[in-house]
Amino acid sequence: MTNEERIAQLESEVFALKEDMKRNRKANVWKKVKDKFSLELNSFNWVDIHETTRYDGKPITFKQNRLESYHIQQAIGTLIRIALKRKGLNYLEETDEEEATEMMKEILEIMKKRRNTNEK
């Protein structure tokens, strides 16, 4: 392998590493936003109570924990990325953090109001 070929190979590896680092930083933007709202996101987990009748006619009650925070954060993340017109929907840009945080706050506020209205 000549020096020129070795230099070209190293430049290619450096480029790939830089792209990977960019992608990791971008992925961390959404992680930061989610972490700020983890308490609110976890408030959407609840216990679902099922009632049925046994073979002998006696009622049975089952309690099942419903963990919805993951699904909610995924849906909100998709909405935010679409609203910010990101072509690569997997990542937010580092400059989007403040706007994404504000949007997350507004969406969660709407969801909380709606939930409180339905509980009455």
Secondary structure, 3 states (H helix, E strand, C coil): CCHHHHHHHHHHHHHHHHHHHHHHHHHHHHHHHHHHCHHHHHCCCEEEEEEEECCCCCEEEEEEEECCHHHHHHHHHHHHHHHCCCCCCCCCCHHHHHHHHHHHHHHHHHHHHHHHHHHC
